[in-house]
């Protein structure tokens, strides 16, 4: 199947090894082991390699050795994102520092008392972004697919504790839609990934990096129909210990006659994601054929 299937490819043993290293020596030993793990995926993860190679070569137009180096760095940064999530959520001692661009916009959304919708993509570290949102002193809801195996989920919860945000699990039925609406009606913040969907979900098609790609219709439909501010948020890693958090000003699209439709909101979202992938090309973490052209070239 060429689409994302909603599942995680991790295993409990791998998490146990990295968590042991984190507890013994911090991120240094864990990052060192990660170099070898990333190299393994760089060599042998055929499906992910095809997808990332297409993204780097055909969409961002990197050539030769530069694309190869970025493909390895992509796996390495992704591994760091998983490790860093555990470090922060478990309270493991670390040297992380953060820049906050646009945090004032989110504080304005909270102060405005209308709740808000925060849309992001699988670029950078969404888990870190969610963790940093606790600075806003309001209830946070994160909408996500329940793709992790139950055994892994239970083990991570035993190490890190429950997330500080409330998780809304996307289900085949529409019960999660009611949870989202209830949270927004209570003037709370709802965070949603807006770049992945499961087969059968309603989608919108738009040009992204010069070629058509499908996006889930749900987040943009909600943003168009409700009079709540919408911000696009990202957390990108700039060094081994430094993250940069970005948020755009909250916009109430329902009040904008030229923008009160899902397609217009998607266009604004794509504009922001494009800026981020151009600035951080090795932190795009969609390991499946994302573009329609890629699906035709690599159908499996």
C-alpha positions as CSV (number, residue, x, y, z in Angstrom):
1,X,0.0,0.0,0.0
2,X,1.4,3.4,-1.0
3,X,-0.4,5.4,1.7
4,X,0.6,5.8,5.4
5,X,-1.1,3.0,7.4
6,X,-1.0,4.7,10.8
7,X,1.3,2.2,12.5
8,X,4.6,2.7,14.3
9,X,7.7,0.6,13.3
10,X,9.4,0.8,16.7
11,X,9.9,-2.0,19.2
12,X,10.1,-2.2,22.9
13,X,13.6,-3.7,23.0
14,X,15.0,-0.7,21.1
15,X,13.4,1.7,23.5
16,X,14.7,-0.2,26.5
17,X,18.3,0.0,25.3
18,X,18.1,3.7,24.6
19,X,16.4,4.5,27.9
20,X,19.1,2.5,29.8
21,X,21.8,4.6,28.1
22,X,19.9,7.9,28.8
23,X,19.6,7.0,32.5
24,X,23.3,6.0,32.7
25,X,25.0,8.7,30.7
26,X,22.5,11.2,29.3
27,X,22.0,11.9,25.6
28,X,25.7,11.5,24.6
29,X,25.9,7.7,24.7
30,X,22.3,7.4,23.3
31,X,23.2,9.7,20.3
32,X,26.4,7.7,19.7
33,X,24.4,4.4,19.4
34,X,21.9,6.2,17.3
35,X,24.5,6.9,14.6
36,X,24.7,3.2,14.0
37,X,21.0,2.7,14.1
38,X,20.4,5.5,11.7
39,X,23.1,4.0,9.4
40,X,21.2,0.7,9.4
41,X,18.0,2.3,8.3
42,X,19.9,4.4,5.8
43,X,21.1,1.1,4.2
44,X,18.2,-1.2,4.6
45,X,14.9,0.6,5.0
46,X,14.0,0.3,1.3
47,X,10.5,1.9,1.4
48,X,11.5,4.8,3.6
49,X,14.6,5.4,1.5
50,X,12.6,5.6,-1.7
51,X,10.3,8.1,-0.2
52,X,13.0,10.4,1.3
53,X,15.1,10.1,-1.8
54,X,12.2,11.2,-4.0
55,X,11.5,14.1,-1.6
56,X,15.2,15.3,-1.6
57,X,16.0,14.7,-5.2
58,X,12.7,15.5,-7.0
59,X,11.0,18.0,-4.8
60,X,13.9,19.9,-3.2
61,X,16.2,19.2,-6.1
62,X,19.3,18.2,-4.1
63,X,21.8,16.3,-6.2
64,X,24.2,13.5,-5.6
65,X,26.2,13.4,-2.4
66,X,24.2,16.3,-0.8
67,X,21.0,14.2,-1.1
68,X,22.7,11.1,0.3
69,X,24.1,13.0,3.2
70,X,20.7,14.6,4.0
71,X,19.0,11.2,3.8
72,X,21.3,9.8,6.5
73,X,20.9,13.0,8.6
74,X,17.1,12.6,8.3
75,X,17.2,9.2,10.1
76,X,19.7,10.6,12.7
77,X,17.5,13.7,13.4
78,X,14.4,11.5,13.6
79,X,16.1,9.2,16.1
80,X,17.1,12.3,18.2
81,X,13.5,13.5,18.1
82,X,12.3,10.2,19.7
83,X,15.1,10.2,22.3
84,X,14.5,13.9,23.2
85,X,10.8,13.2,23.7
86,X,11.7,10.6,26.3
87,X,14.3,12.9,28.0
88,X,11.9,15.8,28.5
89,X,8.8,13.8,29.4
90,X,10.8,11.6,31.9
91,X,12.6,14.6,33.4
92,X,16.0,13.2,32.6
93,X,18.8,15.8,33.1
94,X,19.7,17.6,29.9
95,X,21.2,20.7,28.4
96,X,18.5,21.6,26.0
97,X,17.9,25.2,25.2
98,X,15.0,26.8,23.3
99,X,14.1,29.8,21.2
100,X,10.4,30.8,21.1
101,X,9.3,32.7,18.0
102,X,5.6,33.5,18.1
103,X,4.9,32.3,21.7
104,X,3.3,35.7,22.3
105,X,0.7,34.9,19.6
106,X,-0.3,31.7,21.4
107,X,-0.6,33.6,24.7
108,X,-2.9,36.1,22.9
109,X,-5.0,33.2,21.8
110,X,-5.3,31.9,25.3
111,X,-6.1,35.4,26.7
112,X,-8.7,35.9,24.0
113,X,-10.8,33.2,25.5
114,X,-11.9,31.6,22.3
115,X,-9.7,28.5,22.4
116,X,-7.6,27.8,19.3
117,X,-6.5,25.3,16.7
118,X,-2.8,24.6,16.3
119,X,-1.9,22.9,13.1
120,X,1.5,21.3,12.4
121,X,3.1,18.6,10.2
122,X,5.6,15.8,10.6
123,X,8.6,18.1,10.4
124,X,10.8,18.7,13.4
125,X,9.7,17.4,16.8
126,X,5.9,17.6,17.4
127,X,6.2,15.9,20.7
128,X,8.6,18.6,21.9
129,X,6.3,21.3,20.6
130,X,3.4,19.7,22.6
131,X,5.6,19.5,25.7
132,X,6.6,23.2,25.4
133,X,2.9,24.3,25.1
134,X,2.5,23.6,28.9
135,X,4.1,27.1,29.3
136,X,0.8,28.6,28.2
137,X,-1.0,27.6,31.4
138,X,-4.1,26.3,29.6
139,X,-5.5,22.9,28.8
140,X,-4.0,21.3,25.7
141,X,-5.5,18.6,23.6
142,X,-3.4,16.7,21.1
143,X,-5.2,14.9,18.3
144,X,-3.4,11.8,17.1
145,X,-3.6,8.3,15.6
146,X,-3.1,5.5,18.1
147,X,-0.4,3.8,16.0
148,X,2.0,2.6,18.7
149,X,1.8,-1.0,19.8
150,X,0.1,-1.3,23.2
151,X,3.2,-2.9,24.7
152,X,5.4,0.0,23.7
153,X,2.8,2.5,24.9
154,X,2.6,0.9,28.3
155,X,6.4,0.7,28.6
156,X,6.9,4.4,27.7
157,X,4.2,5.5,30.1
158,X,5.9,3.6,32.8
159,X,9.1,5.6,32.1
160,X,7.8,9.0,31.2
161,X,4.5,9.1,33.0
162,X,1.3,10.2,31.2
163,X,1.5,13.1,28.8
164,X,0.8,16.5,30.3
165,X,-1.7,17.1,27.4
166,X,-5.0,15.3,26.9
167,X,-4.8,12.9,24.0
168,X,-7.8,12.7,21.5
169,X,-7.4,9.5,19.6
170,X,-8.6,9.5,16.0
171,X,-11.1,6.7,15.4
172,X,-12.9,5.3,12.4
173,X,-16.1,6.8,13.8
174,X,-16.6,10.5,14.4
175,X,-16.4,10.4,18.2
176,X,-13.1,12.3,18.1
177,X,-14.8,15.1,16.2
178,X,-17.1,15.6,19.1
179,X,-14.2,15.7,21.5
180,X,-12.4,18.3,19.4
181,X,-15.6,20.5,19.3
182,X,-16.1,20.2,23.0
183,X,-12.5,21.3,23.7
184,X,-12.8,24.3,21.4
185,X,-16.2,25.2,22.9
186,X,-14.5,25.1,26.3
187,X,-11.9,27.7,25.0
188,X,-9.0,25.2,25.1
189,X,-6.2,24.6,22.6
190,X,-6.4,21.7,20.2
191,X,-3.2,20.6,18.4
192,X,-3.5,18.6,15.1
193,X,-1.1,17.1,12.6
194,X,-2.4,18.2,9.2
195,X,-0.3,16.2,6.7
196,X,-1.3,12.5,7.2
197,X,-4.5,10.6,6.8
198,X,-5.6,7.0,6.6
199,X,-7.0,5.3,3.4
200,X,-10.6,6.2,3.0
201,X,-10.4,9.6,4.8
202,X,-11.6,12.7,2.9
203,X,-8.7,14.7,1.5
204,X,-7.8,17.9,-0.2
205,X,-5.3,18.1,-3.1
206,X,-2.9,21.0,-3.5
207,X,0.6,21.7,-5.0
208,X,3.4,21.3,-2.4
209,X,7.0,21.8,-3.5
210,X,5.9,21.8,-7.1
211,X,3.8,18.7,-7.3
212,X,0.2,17.7,-6.2
213,X,-0.1,16.0,-2.8
214,X,-3.1,15.0,-0.7
215,X,-3.8,16.4,2.8
216,X,-6.5,15.4,5.3
217,X,-9.5,17.6,4.9
218,X,-10.6,17.4,8.5
219,X,-8.3,20.0,10.2
220,X,-8.9,22.6,7.5
221,X,-12.6,22.1,7.4
222,X,-12.8,22.6,11.2
223,X,-10.6,25.7,10.8
224,X,-13.0,27.1,8.2
225,X,-16.2,26.4,10.0
226,X,-15.4,27.5,13.5
227,X,-14.8,31.1,14.7
228,X,-11.6,30.1,16.6
229,X,-8.1,31.4,15.9
230,X,-5.8,29.1,14.0
231,X,-2.0,29.1,14.3
232,X,0.6,27.0,12.5
233,X,3.3,25.7,14.9
234,X,6.6,23.8,14.5
235,X,9.6,22.9,16.7
236,X,12.8,22.3,14.7
237,X,16.1,21.1,16.1
238,X,19.1,23.3,15.2
239,X,21.9,21.6,17.1
240,X,22.4,18.6,19.5
241,X,21.0,20.7,22.4
242,X,18.9,23.5,20.8
243,X,15.3,23.7,19.6
244,X,13.6,26.5,17.8
245,X,9.8,26.8,18.3
246,X,7.7,28.7,15.7
247,X,4.1,29.9,15.8
248,X,2.2,32.1,13.4
249,X,-0.3,34.8,14.5
250,X,-3.7,33.3,15.3
251,X,-6.1,33.9,12.5
252,X,-9.9,33.5,12.6
253,X,-10.5,32.3,9.0
254,X,-14.3,32.3,9.4
255,X,-14.2,36.1,9.7
256,X,-12.2,36.4,6.4
257,X,-14.5,36.3,3.3
258,X,-11.5,35.5,1.0
259,X,-10.1,32.8,3.3
260,X,-13.1,31.1,4.9
261,X,-12.7,27.8,3.0
262,X,-10.6,24.7,3.6
263,X,-8.6,25.2,0.4
264,X,-7.4,28.7,1.3
265,X,-6.4,27.6,4.8
266,X,-4.5,24.6,3.3
267,X,-2.7,27.0,1.0
268,X,-1.5,29.1,4.0
269,X,-0.5,25.9,5.8
270,X,1.5,24.7,2.8
271,X,3.2,28.1,2.6
272,X,4.5,27.7,6.2
273,X,5.5,24.0,5.8
274,X,7.4,24.9,2.6
275,X,9.4,27.5,4.4
276,X,10.3,25.0,7.1
277,X,11.3,22.1,4.8
278,X,13.5,24.5,2.8
279,X,15.2,25.7,5.9
280,X,15.4,22.3,7.6
281,X,15.3,19.8,4.7
282,X,16.5,16.8,6.8
283,X,13.7,17.0,9.4
284,X,10.8,15.9,7.2
285,X,9.5,12.6,8.7
286,X,7.0,11.2,6.3
287,X,8.5,7.8,5.3
288,X,6.0,6.9,2.6
289,X,5.1,8.2,-0.9
290,X,3.7,11.6,0.0
291,X,3.2,13.0,-3.5
292,X,1.0,11.6,-6.2
293,X,3.9,11.4,-8.6
294,X,5.9,9.4,-6.0
295,X,3.0,7.0,-5.6
296,X,3.1,6.3,-9.3
297,X,6.8,5.8,-9.4
298,X,7.0,3.8,-6.1
299,X,3.6,2.1,-5.7
300,X,4.6,-0.4,-3.0
